[in-house]
Amino acid sequence: MKEQRFVASIADIKHLSHMPEEYLPYIRFQAAREGRELKGDERIAMLNVSTTTSYIPVFLDRGKTIEDVEREVAESSAVLNKDSRRILRELLEGGK
């Protein structure tokens, strides 16, 4: 049986210091998983997982590629929608 894949779409992209309060638990959880110490200046994409109330935070570090982002999203059994992939690719490539 094929594994179900959810579709993830951009809900917000901001620096941590400007993120809405409701995203912070997801961000803190992901930071702990990655062993990150949050400073407030991290740029983060919050991805909404379709048909759920869940979010996937992705830290948009310098040098990160769209393929890196897609691997992270896949860990949550999701794939980026076409528009979100395009936006994130442009954002990541423009940051080099």
Secondary structure, DSSP 8 states (H G I E B T S, - for coil): -----EEEEEEEEEEGGGS-GGGHHHHHHHHHHHT----S--EEEEEEETTSS-EEEEE--TT--HHHHHHHHHTTTEEE-HHHHHHHHHHHHHT-
